[in-house]
């Protein structure tokens, strides 16, 4: 089928789709339930299971088409950007229900969506669940109720495609470059040999299509993950069973620590993926290998050429994300002090060989919190908020 103009990729389309009651990095069941209440009667969420701490896990099935897509988000509780994008996607279906494109999508596809698989981790803002288990390493043991639920849904729904939705850290670059990986994708391996199976070719083609659709806006700031095989992971497990599976990773857009800009690009990637599934629009799967593999070339802040005891050093600072009541604080912590770092900073400050002082008048050393620095007569606040 010949590709048509993708009007839904426009920013104006996204602005009308965005669910504006949700913002920031902290997202848990209360926020999801507020969304569910807002759209009660339009979207029929079901309680499909419970977490370790007996929090509800919700699922939603929409559409009646022959192509079945399973997607889940917040398998890691502190990775909420894709969840917000999923709500934007669902909101767009409700507020623009008469749109012929939306009608066509629901006629051609059946979607099963689990917005928060790990509600305990979401509440505590942790990667792991309440038993300190990484659910994305539990798909063989199935030791946790959340992992067992995902496998149960997979077996009963029998999807044609799986979308595994995550966030990635700010350290990632698109290749060995100074370009942040704003989005990253992966078609997980299905065996130790990383065989290019029919399922993997299918998911590679979809990823290449998404990159093509987003290239005008994101340019080269899209990466792909290493496909080392780990059958304990959800993507590897489902690909091993022959289901084309795509890992989505929401990354860092410059100065967007709340990831509201990245959220928009995840929304567009989801739309692109589903558009290509429902219209059988394929891209040569070999294009997947042209996507640069993720590297770890970034730190949140780099202080260049700092005079420390007469020697010039680079100070690498990374933010530690901490839950403070109902919001996430980004706490700057010195990670390394190096002679000459080759890493890039999302923010860089050149001390030009001068000394700096810390606000707390403490020693400049690794693992020290640095909220502000004094350089000459200037004060630099390092925390992004």
N, C-alpha and C positions, 0 to 999 in steps of 0.2 A: 504494500500500500504506500502510495506517495505521501511523504510527510507534508503536513499542512502547518500554517502559522500557529504557534502555540500562544494564543492570546492570554491564557491563564498564567503565563510567566511574567506578565507585566506587573510592575510595582503597584499600580492602581488596583489591579485585581487582588493583590495580596492585602492592601490596605483595607479593602472591604471585607476580607476574609478573617483578619486577625481578631482573636478573642482578647479584647483589651483589658479584661478584668484580671488577667494573669500576667505577671511580670516578675523579673528577678530570677535568681537561681534556685530558690527554695520552693519546692513544689511537692505537696503530699496529698493524702486522701481528702482532706478537707477542701482543698482547692478543686480537686476532681469532682467531688460531690456537689460543689457549688455550680460547676459547669453542667453536671448532670441535671441539677434542679432547674437551671436556666433553660435547658432544652428538653425537659420532661414532656412526653407526648410526641416529640419529634425523633428522639434517639432513645431506643429501648435498651439501656444498659441492664445487665444481669449480674448478680453476685455469683461468681463461678467458683469461689474457693476462699480460703482464709490463710493468713500468714502465720508465722510462729506465734506472734502475740495476738492472734485472732482478729487482725484487721481484715476488712473485706478486700478481696481482689475482684475487680470488675472486668467484665468482657462485653463486647458489643459486636453483633453481626449485622451487617447492612449489605444491601444489594441482592440480586437474584441471578447473576450471570454465571456462566459455566467456568470461568477462570477464577480460581479461589486463591486468595492472598491472605496469609497470616502475618500480622505484625505485632510486635510487643516492644514496650519501652520501659525505662527505669528498672531493668534487670539489676542494674547497679543503682542504688537509691539516690546517690548524689549526682546522677546524670539526667538532668531534667529538660535540657533544651529540646530534644526530639519529642518529648511528651507535649511541650507547649506547641510545637509544630503540628503534632497530630490533632490537638484540640483546634488549632486554626483550620486544619483541613476539614474536620468534622463541622466546625462552625460555618465554613464556606458552603458546605452541602445544605445546611439548614437555611441560611440567610439567602441563598441563591438557588432555592429548590427548583425553580422553573427554568433554570439555565439548561438548554439542550445538551450541553457538554456533561453536566452533572447527571442528567437523566440517562444519557448514554452510558456513562461509567457504571452506574448502578444496575443497568440492564445487562451489561457485559461482564461484570465482575461481582464476586461475593467476597466481602472483606470481613475478616475476624480480627478485632483489635483489642489488645490488652494494654491500656495506657500506663498502668503502674503494676509491674509484676512483683515488686519488692516494696510493699508499703511500709514495712518497719524501717528498712534502710532509708526510705524517702523521709520518714518522720525524723530520724536521727541524723540525716544527711551523711550517711555512710555508704561506702561501696557495697559492703556485705550486708547480710540479713541479720536478724536478731540473735542468731546462733553464731555470728561471726564467720559465716560461710559465703564464699563468692559463688553465687548461683551460676555464673558462667563458667564455672569449673566443676559443676556438680551434675552434668547431664548424663553421666554414666552411673555414678553411685545413686543418684536420685534420693539423696539422704534428707532433703528438705521439702516441706509441703509446697513451696513455690515452684521448685524444679519439677516435682511430680505433676503439678497442675499444668505447667507448660507442655510437658510430654503428653499428658492426657488430652489436652486440646489439640495438639498436633496429630495424634493418632485418630481422634474422632473427626476432626475437620478435614483431614487429608488434603492439605493445601497443595496447590501447584507451584507456589512461590512463597518464600519466607523472607521477611524484612526484620532484621535484628538491629534495634535502634539504640545508639549510645552517644556519649560525649567523650572527647579526648582532651588531654592536657594541653596547656599553652606551649609546651616545649617543642611541639611537632612542627616541622617545616615540610614543604612539598619538595622532596629531594634535598640534596646538599646545597641549599640556596638560602637567601634571605627572604623568602616568601613563606608566610605562615600557611599551614595547611588548614584553610578555613573549613573545608569539608574533606573527609577521607572516606574511602570505600574499600571493601574487600570481598572477594568471592572466596570463602574459606575452602581449604583443601578437604577432599573426601577420603584421603588415605595418606600413608606416610610418604609415598612417592610423589605426592602433589599432582596426581594424574589429571590431565585435562579431559574430564568426562563430559558427556552431553549436558548434564546439569550445570557444570561449571561454565561451559561455553555459553549457555543460556544466560546465566547471571553476569558473566563477563560482558556480553553484548548489552545487557541492560545498563550496566555501569558505564560503559563507553557511551551509550546514548545519553545518560544523565550528564556526563561531562560535556558532551557536545552541546546539549541544551543550555548549560550554565556557563559555558566558556566566555560568552560576551560580557558577563558580569564578574566572574571570578578569575578569568584568565588562567594563569598557571598555578593558582593557589588551591589546587585540588590534588590530594595525594592518595596513595593506596598503601595498605598495610602489607607487611610480610605475611606469606601464606603458610608459614610453618604449621604442621598438622598437630592438633591437640583434640582428641576425640572427646575430652571432658567438656569442651566448649559447645554451646548450643548450635552455632553455625556449622561447625565441623560435623556434629552429629547429624543434623538434618541434611547436609550435603551428602554425607556418607549414606543416608537412606535414599538418595537420588532426587531430593527436592532442591531446585535452584534457590540458593540462599544468598542474600546480600547483607553485609554488615555496613551500617551507616555510622559515621563518627562526626559529630558536630564539634568543630574546632574554634579557634580564636580569630575573630575579625579585629583589626586594630582598634584599641580603646574600648572594645565591646565586652567587658568582663561579665556583664549580666547576660550576654549572648542573645540580645534581642535582634541584632542584625543577622547573626548566624541562624537564628530561628527562622527567619524569612527564607534563607537559602535551603534549609532543610525542608520547609514547606514546598518550595519549588522543586526540589529533588524528588520528593514523594509524588508530586503531581506528574513530573516527568516519567518516573518509573511506572506509575499506574497507567499513564497515557500509552506508553510503549507496550505494556502488557496487553491492554485491551484492544489495541489496534495492530498487534503483531508487527510493530515497527522495529526491525532489527538493525544493528550496526555490526560490522565485522568485529568478531570477538578479539582479533589480534590487536585492535586499537586499545584494548585494556592494558596491554603491556607497555604502551607509550605513556601511561600515567606515571609520574615520578613516584618512586617508593618513599614513604615517609622516613625522614631523618629527625634527629633531636638537636636541632641547631639553634633553638631559642631559649632564652630565659626571660622572665618578666621584666627585670631591670638589670642593666649592666652599667656600672660606674667605671669609666675608663680612666686610666692614667692617674690613679690616686697615689699620693705620696704617703707611703707607710714606712716609717723608720728609714727614710732616705731612699727608698726604692719605689719605683712606679709599679703599681699593681692594678689589675682589673678585679672588681668585686661583682660577683654574680649573685643576684637576689631573686628568689622565687617566692611567690605568694602562697601561704598556707590558708586554705579555705576553712573557716570555722563558723559554726552555727552560733549566732548570738540572738537569742529569743526567736524572732520570726524572720530573720534576714541573715545573709551570708556576708561575713567580713573577710577581706583579703589582707592577711597579715604578712608584711614583707620580712623575710628571714634570709640572712646571708647563707648561701649554699656553699660557695667556694671563693677563695682568694687566690688568683693565679697571676703569673708573671705577664702573660699576654694571651688573653682568651681569643679563640677563633669563633666563639659563639656570638649570636646576635641578640640584642635586647629589643623587646617590644617597646621599651623606652630606654634611651641611652643618654647618659650625662657624662660629659668630658670634664674631669677635674683639672686637666692641663698641667699635671705635675704638682698640684697643690694638695695640701692636707684637707681632710674633711673632719667634722666633728659630729657625733651622734647627739640627738636630742637628749638622750638619757645620760650623756657624758660617760658612756661605758666603753669598753675596749672593742675594737673592730676585729671580730673573729667569727669563725663559722658558727652557725646555729643561733646567732644573736638576732633579735628582732630590731628592725630599723624602720621606724615609722617616719622619721624626718632626718635629713642631714643638713648640716650647715657648711656651706662652701663660700669662702670670703664673706660677703655681707648678704648672701642669698640663702633663703631657706627653701629646700625642696621636700615636699611631701610625697612620699613614695607610694602610699596606699592609694589605689585607684578611686576610692569612694570619698 
